[in-house]
Amino acid sequence: MVDFWMTQNVIQWINEFSVSAYRKFYPSAPAKDLGIDMKNIFECLVYLADQNMLELEYEKRCPECASKMYEDEVEGFVYCESCDDDIELTSDVVFPIFSVSENYRNEVKKNKQVQKNNLLLSFARKKLQQSLCDSF
């Protein structure tokens, strides 16, 4: 079961990630930043993917050279171009990688802009009030 408060912390992390230049992340990034163990962070990220906040893909990496393998699986093997070898597709060569869904990313950016505009308006109001008080 996904913990509510942990999920809130992960959502805040995702919101910050959404406005960065990065597009994809491994579960280890929020786990390390938030001090959450990998089992719980993965469970939380999968839950958020189910809610259409995130998208989940799987990346295949060669265990010999760590290169990404882009070929499709054929009879339980994936071809590694760097090693020029067929690699058995096992759980230790498949890595989950997440990205923020485009709809959610756009909403976060829109809300950040509104917050920034509200902050600027608040600052301008304070300055106006100070200048009006100073003139009396």
Summary of the structure (lengths in Angstrom):
residues: 136
radius of gyration: 22.1
end to end distance: 60.9
largest distance: 83.7
contacts: 343
relative contact order: 0.14
helix: 52%
strand: 21%
